[in-house]
Amino acid sequence: MSWLNSVRNVIPFVAKRETPENLWHKCKGCGQMVFTRELEDNLYVCPKCDHHDRIGPKERFKQLFDEGSCSELPAPKVPEDPLKFRDQKRYTDRLKAARTDNSEQDALVNARGAIDGHRVVVGVQDFGFMGGSMGLAVGEAFVRGVEAAIEDRCPYVIFTASGGARMQEGILSLMQMPRSTVAIQMLHDAGLPYIVVLTDPTSGGVMAAYAMLGDVQIAEPKATLAFTGRRVIESTIREKLPDDFQTSEYYLEHGLIDMVVHRKELKTQLGTVIGYLTAKVAA
């Protein structure tokens, strides 16, 4: 028996320890590994570089609403595959996969609740559900959220995160742009505020529709905000764009939004804004 084999035989066997796959998170901002629990405790903001990670409706509601006040609105029923669309996969199969991965019916979820004691209806787009794309379900959910706000006599707050219109629904997805505009006008006719919080990323048809029509426009830091891609614009105007072009900070500097708010301060800021805007409604 060789020396190596004799040493190997006397070393006690230790079973390989299983490490949960989600124990660590690689930050997309700085590339550093962050302990997942630490990231959650920090509201999904990287403690090393302050990068705001993308979050879905459940995390957003948990961060925003006063404890025990959140009540999700039921998802609206719409035709699921009106065009019988198919590319590499059937559209219905893509929807099933997205629902399995995200546990939501579609990319926009509404909830009633209170923020610092103020009644509010909040809609949150989930970029994790087919890129937060806007189709029939998102358009209908937006309208239902506005109607719920009118019924409750409170503001409607929308958190946008989208790559644009949903291509699998063609012209029907584009029809949601005027529908959302009409819904916002209904909210204004009722004398109620419409507040938009732009998160990373917001682009395409959503940016051209309800994302830029808020009475107050708020954005999270360093969010990508764009109607079309940077390279398309540069090739059209034949000029080099600034490095910070299509970011929250650029929009603020050029007067396109009202404020950039850190996630840790967002609930307090929204509570203050809602308090100001609803004082007249309450009176």
N, C-alpha and C positions, 0 to 999 in steps of 0.2 A: 504494500500500500504506500502510495506516495505521501509526501509531507502535506501536500495541499488537501488530499482526500481525508487524511487523519484529522487535520484542523477543522475541515468542513463538518465532519461527523460529530465533533464535540461542541460545535456552536449550536445553541438551542434554537429551535424553529420559532420564529415570530410571524404570525399571520399578518399579511398586508392590511394596513388600516385603510378603511374606505373614507375618502374625503368627499364631502358633498360638492357637486359641480358648481353650485351657486354660492360657495363660501367666499369667493373673491370676485371682484368686478374690475375689469380693465377700463379706466376712464378714457373716453373718446377725446377729451380735451388735452390731457398731458401724457396719456399712455401709461400712467402709473397704475399699479394694482392697489385697489382699495378694498378693505374688509367690508363685505356686503352689509353687515349689521351697522357698521359705522356710517355707511352711505345712507341707509334708511333713516337712521337717527338724525342725519343732517339734511333731511327732506330731499334726498337724492341729488344733492349738490356736492361735488367733489371737494373734500376738505383740503386737498393739496393745491388745486388750481381754480376752484370756484366754478367749474363747468356745471351748467344746469342740465342734468340728464333728462331724457324724455320719460314722462310718466303717463299712466292711463287714468281713466275716470275714477276708479276706486281710491287710488292714492291721492288724487286731487281733491276729491270730496272729503277724505279723511283729514287733509291738511287745512281745508277751508272752513268747513261748517262747524258751528258750535256743537259741542258734544250732545248726541242724542237727537239732533234736529233734522238729520238727513233722511229724506225719503225719495228713493228713485222713482221716476215716472216710467210706466211700462213702455217698452219699445213698440213703435207703431208697426202695423201690418201693411206691407206693400208688396206688389208683384216682385218676385225674387229674380226672375230671369226673363224680363219682358221681350228681349230681342233674341232669345235662344242663342246667346253668344258663345263662341268657342274659338280659342286660339290653340296654344299647346295643351291646354286643359279646358274642360267645360267650366263655365262661369259658376254653375251650381257647386262644382267640386271645390273651386277656390273659396267660395263662401263657407262651405263646410269646414275647410281647413282653417280659415281665419277664425271661425267661431270656436273651434277646438282649441286653438292656440291662445285665444284672448278671453274666452268665456263671456263675450258680449255678442249681441245679435247683429250689431253693425257699428260704424265708426263714430257715432255721436250718441252720447248718453246724457239725459237730463235728470236733475234732482231738485226737489224743493228742500228748503232749509233756512237757517239763519246764520248770518255772518256778523259777529259782534252784536247780536241782538236784533239785527235788521233782517226782515223777511226778504228772501231772494230766490229766484230760480236760476240755476247754473247749468249750462250745457258744456260738455267737455268732449272734444274730438280726440280720438285715439289714433296716433300715427301707426301704432302697431297693428291696426286692423286695415289691411290693404292700403297702407300709406295714408290713412285718414281720408281716403278719396270720397268725393261728394257724389252720391247717387240718389235714387228715389228715397231710400231709407233715411239718409242724412238730411235731405231737404224736408221730408215730412217730420222728422224729429225736431228740426229747427222751428218749424211752424208750430208744432205742439208745445215746444218750450215757451215760445212767445205767447201762445194762447193761455198757458198755465200762469205766466206772469201777469197777464191782463186779468185773469180770474182772481188772482191773489192780490192784485193792486200793488205789485212790487216790481223792481227792476229785473231785467233779464241780462245775465252775464254769460258770455260765450268765450270759452278757451279754444282758440283755433290751433290746429296742427294738421296740415294736409299737403299732399302733393298736387292737389287740384281735382278736376272732375274725374269720375270713374269711367274709363274708356269702354268698359263692357256694357254700359248702358247708353252710350252714344248721345243722341240729341236729348234724350230724356234726362240725362244728368245735367246738361247745360240749362234745361228748363228750370232747374232748382235755383239758378241765379236770380231771375226775376221774381220767383216765388218768395225767396228770402227777403228781397227788397220790399215787396208788398207787406210781408209780415212785420218788418221793422217799421214801416209807415203806420201799421195798425197799432203798434206799441206807442209810437209818437202821438197818434190821435187820441190815445187813452191817457196821455200826459205822463208816461212812464219812461224811465231812463233805459238806454241800451248801452251796455259797457262791453268792450272787447279787450281780451287779454291775448296778445299774440305770443305764441310759443314756437319753439324750434321743431320743424320748419313750417312756415305758412307760405303757400305759393299757389300759382295757377288760378283756376276758376274761383276758388275760395277767397283768394286775395282780391280778386276782381269783384267779388260779390259782398258778402256780409262782413268780411274781415276788416274792411276799411271804412265802415259806415257807422262806427260807434260814436255816441255822444262824448265818450271819453275813451281814448286809445292808450292802452297800457301794453308794455312788452317786457318779457323776461330778458335778462342780459345776454348779449351775443347771439340772439336768435337769428336764424336766416329767414329773411322776409323778402319775397320776390314774386313778381308776376310771371316772369320768364327767366331763362337761364342767363348767367353772366356772359357766356361765350356768344350766345345769340345776339345780345345787346352790343357787345364789342364788335362783332362782325357787321352789324347793321350800321352803327354810327362810326365805325372805323377809328375808334379811340380806345386807349387803355383806361379802364375804370379804376378808381381808388381801391386799395386793399380792403377797406372796411365797408365797401359798397354792399348793399342788401343786408345790412345788419341792423339790429335794434338801435345801436348808438348812432349810426349814420342817419337813420330815419328821425331820431330825436333831434339831432343837430340841424337837420333841414326842415324841421317843423311838421313832419308827417304824422308824428304821434305825440302824445302829451307827456309821457313819462316812461322811464325804464325802472322797474322795481325788482329788487332781489326777492327770491322765493321766500326767504325767512320773514320778509316785511310785507308780503303780498296780502295776507289776510287783514292785517291792520290797515293797510292803505285802502283796500277795497271797502272795509267797514267805514272809513272816514269819507271816502267818495260817495258811497251809498247814502250815508247820513246827510251829507250836503244836498244831494240830488233829490232825496225823498222828503226833505223837510216841508216843502211846499205841498207835496201830495198828502202828507199826514195832516197838514193844517186844513 
